[in-house]
Amino acid sequence: MSSEKERGILEAAKQSFATFGYKATTIDQITRLAGVGKGTLYLFFKNKEELFQSILDQEITQLKSIAKEALAAEESLEQRLYRALLRIFDYRQDHQFLLKMTQEVREMGTPAAKEATRQIEDAIVSFIKGEIEQGIKSGEIKNCPPELTAFVMLELYVTLVFRWAEQHEALEREQVAEFFDLYLMSGLKQTQ
C-alpha cells in the first residue's frame, strides 16, 4: 500500500508529465508540485524513469480495467471488442498524460514517450488477442493468428478514429462501427 506522500508524488509527476511532457519534466518540478524535498521523492523512486514507469503502469492497469468492463456484456464478440476499443480510446482522449505522450512522440520522438506509447499499445493488443483466442475457441470467429489480428484490429480502429480525421471530416461513431465490421469483422465471422 502506498503512502500519502508517495501518492502525492505520483500525482504531481503525472501532472508535470501531462503538462510538459517527459523530456521537459524535471525532478525539481515534481518535488515543487508535490510539496516535498528531493530526498523524500528518492525514498520512493530511484529516478525520473522509475517514477514515469510507475505512472505508466497505473495507466495500463486502468485501460485494462476499462476494457474488461466493456467485455462483460452478453453480446457478440464483435460488439464487445468494438465497445472495448471505444472505451479505451475515450479514456486516452480524456487523459492529458496519455495525450501528451502521443504528442511528444509525434513532435519530438522522445525515446521514453515512444516506449510508453509502445507499452500501451502492446497492452491493448495483448488484451484483444486474448479475446480473439476465446472467440476462436467458442467458434464465434474463424481460426486466425490472434496477435496479428489484434494488431490489425487496433490499427484499423486508430486509422478510422484518428488518422482519417487528420485530413478529412471525422467519422461518427456509428460510421466507425460500420467500417470496423466491413473491413475486419465480416471476414472473421464464422459462416454457418
C-alpha positions in Angstrom: 0.0 0.0 0.0 1.5 3.3 -1.0 1.7 6.2 1.4 0.0 9.5 1.1 3.4 11.2 0.2 4.1 8.6 -2.5 0.6 9.1 -4.0 1.2 12.9 -3.9 4.5 12.5 -5.7 2.9 10.3 -8.3 0.0 12.7 -8.9 2.5 15.7 -9.1 4.6 13.7 -11.6 1.6 12.8 -13.7 0.6 16.4 -13.8 4.0 17.5 -14.8 4.4 14.8 -17.5 0.9 15.7 -18.8 1.8 19.4 -18.9 5.4 19.5 -20.1 6.0 16.0 -21.5 8.6 13.5 -20.5 11.6 15.4 -21.9 10.8 18.7 -20.2 9.7 17.3 -16.8 12.3 17.6 -14.1 12.6 16.2 -10.6 12.7 19.8 -9.3 9.3 20.4 -10.9 7.8 17.3 -9.5 9.0 18.0 -6.0 7.8 21.5 -6.1 4.3 20.4 -7.3 4.2 17.6 -4.7 5.5 19.9 -1.9 8.3 17.6 -0.9 12.0 17.6 -1.0 14.2 15.6 -3.4 15.2 13.3 -0.5 11.5 12.4 0.0 11.0 11.6 -3.6 14.1 9.4 -3.7 12.8 7.4 -0.8 10.1 6.1 -3.1 11.6 6.3 -6.6 15.2 5.9 -7.8 14.9 8.4 -10.7 12.6 10.1 -13.1 12.4 7.0 -15.3 11.2 4.8 -12.5 8.6 7.4 -11.5 7.4 7.6 -15.1 7.2 3.8 -15.4 5.1 3.7 -12.2 2.6 6.2 -13.7 2.6 4.3 -17.0 1.9 1.0 -15.2 -1.1 2.6 -13.4 -2.5 3.9 -16.7 -2.1 0.5 -18.4 -3.9 -1.2 -15.4 -6.7 1.4 -15.8 -7.0 0.8 -19.5 -7.3 -3.0 -18.9 -9.9 -2.5 -16.3 -12.0 -0.3 -18.7 -11.7 -2.9 -21.4 -12.7 -5.8 -19.1 -15.8 -3.8 -18.1 -16.8 -3.4 -21.7 -16.4 -7.1 -22.4 -18.6 -8.2 -19.6 -21.9 -7.8 -21.5 -23.6 -10.7 -23.2 -23.2 -9.5 -26.8 -21.3 -10.8 -29.8 -17.5 -10.7 -29.8 -17.6 -8.0 -32.4 -19.8 -5.7 -30.3 -17.7 -6.4 -27.2 -14.4 -5.7 -28.9 -15.6 -2.6 -30.6 -17.0 -1.2 -27.3 -13.8 -2.1 -25.5 -11.7 -0.2 -28.1 -14.2 2.7 -28.0 -13.9 3.0 -24.2 -10.1 2.6 -24.3 -9.8 5.5 -26.8 -12.3 7.6 -24.9 -10.1 7.2 -21.9 -7.0 8.1 -23.8 -8.7 11.2 -25.2 -9.8 12.3 -21.7 -6.4 11.8 -20.0 -3.9 14.5 -20.6 -0.9 12.3 -19.6 -1.6 9.8 -22.5 -2.3 12.6 -25.0 0.9 14.4 -24.1 2.9 11.2 -24.7 1.4 10.7 -28.1 2.0 14.3 -28.9 5.6 14.1 -27.8 6.2 11.0 -29.9 4.9 12.9 -33.0 6.7 16.1 -32.4 10.0 15.1 -30.8 10.3 11.3 -31.0 11.4 11.2 -27.3 12.5 7.6 -26.7 10.8 7.4 -23.3 7.5 8.7 -24.8 7.9 6.2 -27.7 8.4 3.4 -25.2 5.4 4.5 -23.2 3.2 4.5 -26.3 4.6 1.1 -27.3 3.8 -0.4 -23.9 0.2 1.0 -24.0 -0.4 -0.4 -27.5 1.2 -3.8 -26.5 -1.1 -4.0 -23.5 -4.2 -3.3 -25.8 -3.0 -5.8 -28.4 -2.4 -8.4 -25.7 -5.9 -7.9 -24.3 -7.6 -8.1 -27.7 -5.5 -11.2 -28.5 -7.0 -13.0 -25.5 -10.5 -12.1 -26.6 -9.8 -13.3 -30.2 -8.4 -16.6 -28.8 -11.6 -17.0 -26.9 -13.7 -16.2 -30.0 -11.8 -18.9 -31.9 -12.3 -21.5 -29.2 -16.0 -20.7 -29.0 -16.3 -20.9 -32.8 -17.6 -17.3 -33.0 -14.8 -16.4 -35.4 -12.6 -18.2 -37.8 -9.2 -19.6 -36.9 -6.7 -16.8 -37.4 -3.4 -15.6 -36.0 -4.7 -13.9 -32.8 -1.8 -11.5 -32.2 -1.6 -10.3 -35.8 -5.4 -10.0 -35.9 -5.4 -8.0 -32.6 -2.7 -5.7 -34.1 -4.7 -5.1 -37.3 -7.8 -4.5 -35.3 -6.1 -1.8 -33.2 -4.5 -0.2 -36.2 -7.8 -0.2 -38.1 -9.6 1.5 -35.2 -6.8 4.1 -34.8 -6.9 4.8 -38.5 -10.7 5.2 -38.6 -10.9 7.3 -35.5 -7.8 9.5 -35.6 -5.7 9.3 -38.8 -8.7 9.7 -41.1 -9.8 12.8 -39.1 -6.3 14.4 -39.6 -7.1 15.2 -43.2 -10.9 14.6 -43.5 -14.1 15.1 -41.7 -14.1 12.9 -38.6 -16.3 9.8 -38.8 -19.2 9.4 -36.5 -19.1 6.5 -34.0 -21.7 4.6 -36.0 -19.7 5.0 -39.2 -16.6 3.7 -37.4 -18.5 0.7 -36.2 -19.9 0.0 -39.7 -16.4 0.2 -41.3 -14.9 -1.8 -38.5 -17.4 -4.5 -39.3 -17.0 -4.2 -43.1 -13.2 -4.2 -43.2 -12.5 -6.6 -40.4 -15.2 -8.4 -38.5 -17.1 -9.6 -41.6 -14.1 -11.6 -42.7 -13.5 -13.1 -39.3 -17.1 -14.3 -38.6 -17.7 -18.0 -38.8 -20.2 -18.7 -41.6 -23.0 -21.0 -40.6 
